[in-house]
Amino acid sequence: MKPESGKARELHTTGNADILNCPKTALFCSVKCPGKLILDTYDLAKRFREEGPTVISGFHSPMEQECLRILLRSSNSVIWCLARGMYRRIPAKPVDCRAAVAEGRLLIISPFSDKRQQVEAKTAMIRNRVVADMAAAVIVAHAAPGSKMESLCHELIAAGKPVYTFDHPANVALLQAGARPIQDLDIVALARGAR
């Protein structure tokens, strides 16, 4: 996989690396998210929990962290990609991940060496690119106008990557750029690797 810099990166892992072989669906949401989209994203995460796609995300924004909590309440596989080096111990915050790693349903990955201990804007951008590149489809609950996430989505759409978002006025720029409405999304097909 080639992150934004074009430089191939080695992935460091903790957990069941076999999860990397599953079809993956990326999940992103900007830090600030309109209330209606928060509710819609909760519902989407519950559908993911019930219908079983392997979700990959940085699980960094508050909404993404809530989705991680919901997803870990199922037997589905989840991949958490860090924007820093690996944790020395499996984290208990923002959600306790120890049981999910031990049960083989959570894989924590990082494209950075252990020397990188802090998340920075640059490492977050690289992490998001790695997540998007690994996924068969990308779901963006909300990308704030003018944000780096919105810019990444435009690049992905231009490259032909399926990008989905909620049909909401706050996401009009993504929809106009070619993102597909989430209501057109077949989650069961995503779980099988179809787009």
C-alpha positions as CSV (number, residue, x, y, z in Angstrom):
1,M,0.0,0.0,0.0
2,K,1.2,3.5,-0.8
3,P,0.3,6.3,1.5
4,E,0.0,9.9,0.3
5,S,3.8,10.4,0.2
6,G,4.0,7.5,-2.3
7,K,6.4,5.8,0.1
8,A,5.5,2.1,0.9
9,R,5.0,1.6,4.6
10,E,5.4,-1.5,6.7
11,L,2.4,-2.2,8.9
12,H,3.0,-3.0,12.6
13,T,0.3,-5.1,14.1
14,T,-1.2,-6.3,17.4
15,G,-3.9,-8.9,17.3
16,N,-5.2,-11.3,14.6
17,A,-3.4,-10.3,11.4
18,D,-5.6,-12.7,9.4
19,I,-8.3,-9.9,9.6
20,L,-6.2,-8.1,7.0
21,N,-7.4,-10.7,4.4
22,C,-11.1,-9.8,4.9
23,P,-12.9,-7.3,2.6
24,K,-12.7,-4.0,4.5
25,T,-15.0,-0.9,4.7
26,A,-13.4,2.3,5.8
27,L,-15.3,4.6,8.2
28,F,-14.5,8.3,8.7
29,C,-16.2,11.3,10.4
30,S,-14.9,14.8,11.0
31,V,-14.5,15.9,14.6
32,K,-17.4,18.3,14.3
33,C,-20.5,16.6,13.0
34,P,-24.1,17.9,12.8
35,G,-26.5,16.3,15.3
36,K,-28.7,14.6,12.7
37,L,-25.6,12.9,11.2
38,I,-24.5,11.8,14.7
39,L,-27.8,9.9,15.0
40,D,-27.6,8.5,11.5
41,T,-24.0,7.3,12.2
42,Y,-25.1,5.6,15.4
43,D,-27.7,3.7,13.4
44,L,-25.2,2.9,10.7
45,A,-22.8,1.4,13.2
46,K,-25.6,-0.7,14.7
47,R,-26.3,-2.0,11.2
48,F,-22.6,-2.8,10.7
49,R,-22.7,-4.6,14.0
50,E,-25.6,-6.7,12.9
51,E,-24.7,-7.2,9.2
52,G,-21.0,-7.9,9.6
53,P,-18.6,-6.0,7.4
54,T,-15.0,-5.6,8.6
55,V,-14.7,-2.0,9.5
56,I,-11.3,-0.2,9.3
57,S,-10.8,3.3,10.8
58,G,-8.5,5.5,12.8
59,F,-11.3,5.7,15.4
60,H,-10.0,9.0,16.3
61,S,-12.8,11.6,16.2
62,P,-15.5,11.4,18.9
63,M,-18.0,9.8,16.5
64,E,-15.5,7.3,15.2
65,Q,-14.8,6.3,18.9
66,E,-18.5,5.8,19.5
67,C,-18.6,3.6,16.5
68,L,-15.7,1.5,17.8
69,R,-17.6,1.0,21.1
70,I,-20.7,-0.2,19.1
71,L,-18.7,-2.5,16.8
72,L,-16.7,-4.1,19.6
73,R,-20.1,-5.3,21.1
74,S,-20.3,-7.9,18.3
75,S,-18.3,-10.8,17.0
76,N,-17.3,-8.9,13.8
77,S,-13.8,-8.1,12.9
78,V,-12.5,-4.6,13.3
79,I,-9.2,-2.9,12.3
80,W,-8.0,0.1,14.2
81,C,-5.3,2.0,12.4
82,L,-3.2,4.4,14.6
83,A,-1.7,7.7,13.5
84,R,1.3,7.0,15.8
85,G,3.5,4.0,16.8
86,M,1.9,1.0,18.4
87,Y,0.7,1.1,22.0
88,R,3.1,-0.6,24.5
89,R,0.0,-2.2,26.1
90,I,-3.4,-2.8,24.5
91,P,-5.4,0.3,25.4
92,A,-8.3,0.5,27.9
93,K,-9.3,3.9,26.6
94,P,-11.2,5.3,24.7
95,V,-12.6,1.8,24.9
96,D,-11.3,-1.3,26.5
97,C,-9.8,-3.3,23.6
98,R,-8.1,-6.1,25.5
99,A,-10.9,-8.7,25.2
100,A,-11.5,-8.0,21.5
101,V,-7.8,-8.5,20.7
102,A,-7.6,-11.6,22.8
103,E,-10.6,-13.1,21.1
104,G,-9.1,-12.4,17.6
105,R,-11.7,-9.9,16.4
106,L,-9.7,-6.7,16.8
107,L,-6.5,-5.9,14.9
108,I,-4.6,-2.8,15.8
109,I,-2.3,-1.6,13.1
110,S,0.1,1.3,12.5
111,P,2.2,2.4,9.5
112,F,4.6,4.1,12.0
113,S,7.5,2.9,14.0
114,D,7.3,2.8,17.8
115,K,9.4,6.0,17.9
116,R,6.4,8.0,16.7
117,Q,4.5,8.4,20.0
118,Q,2.4,11.5,19.2
119,V,-0.4,12.0,16.7
120,E,0.2,14.9,14.4
121,A,-1.8,16.4,11.5
122,K,0.7,14.8,9.1
123,T,0.5,11.3,10.7
124,A,-3.3,11.5,10.8
125,M,-3.4,12.3,7.0
126,I,-1.0,9.4,6.3
127,R,-3.1,7.1,8.5
128,N,-6.3,8.1,6.7
129,R,-4.7,7.4,3.4
130,V,-3.6,4.0,4.5
131,V,-7.1,3.2,5.8
132,A,-8.7,4.4,2.5
133,D,-6.2,2.4,0.4
134,M,-6.9,-0.8,2.3
135,A,-10.7,-0.5,2.0
136,A,-12.9,-1.7,-0.8
137,A,-15.3,1.2,-0.1
138,V,-15.2,4.3,2.1
139,I,-18.0,5.6,4.2
140,V,-17.8,9.2,5.4
141,A,-20.4,10.2,7.9
142,H,-19.4,13.8,7.5
143,A,-16.4,15.7,6.1
144,A,-16.2,19.3,7.3
145,P,-16.2,21.8,4.4
146,G,-12.6,22.7,3.5
147,S,-11.1,20.0,5.7
148,K,-8.3,17.6,4.9
149,M,-10.9,14.8,5.1
150,E,-13.0,16.5,2.4
151,S,-9.9,16.8,0.2
152,L,-9.1,13.1,0.7
153,C,-12.6,12.2,-0.3
154,H,-12.4,14.3,-3.5
155,E,-9.1,12.5,-4.4
156,L,-10.7,9.1,-3.7
157,I,-13.7,9.8,-5.8
158,A,-11.5,11.1,-8.7
159,A,-9.5,7.8,-8.4
160,G,-12.7,5.7,-8.7
161,K,-12.9,4.5,-5.1
162,P,-16.5,4.1,-4.0
163,V,-17.2,6.8,-1.4
164,Y,-20.5,6.9,0.4
165,T,-22.0,9.6,2.6
166,F,-25.4,10.6,4.1
167,D,-27.7,12.6,1.9
168,H,-27.7,15.7,4.1
169,P,-27.1,19.4,3.4
170,A,-23.9,19.3,5.4
171,N,-22.6,16.7,2.9
172,V,-23.7,18.3,-0.3
173,A,-20.2,19.0,-1.5
174,L,-19.3,15.4,-1.3
175,L,-22.5,14.3,-3.0
176,Q,-21.9,16.8,-5.8
177,A,-18.3,15.5,-6.2
178,G,-19.7,12.0,-6.8
179,A,-20.0,10.4,-3.4
180,R,-22.9,7.9,-3.4
181,P,-25.8,8.2,-0.8
182,I,-25.5,5.7,2.0
183,Q,-29.1,4.6,1.5
184,D,-27.8,3.0,-1.7
185,L,-25.3,0.9,0.3
186,D,-25.7,-2.8,0.5
187,I,-23.9,-3.6,3.7
188,V,-24.2,-7.4,3.3
189,A,-22.5,-7.1,-0.1
190,L,-19.8,-5.0,1.5
191,A,-19.2,-7.7,4.0
192,R,-18.6,-10.1,1.1
193,G,-16.3,-7.7,-0.7
194,A,-18.7,-6.4,-3.3
195,R,-19.0,-2.7,-3.9
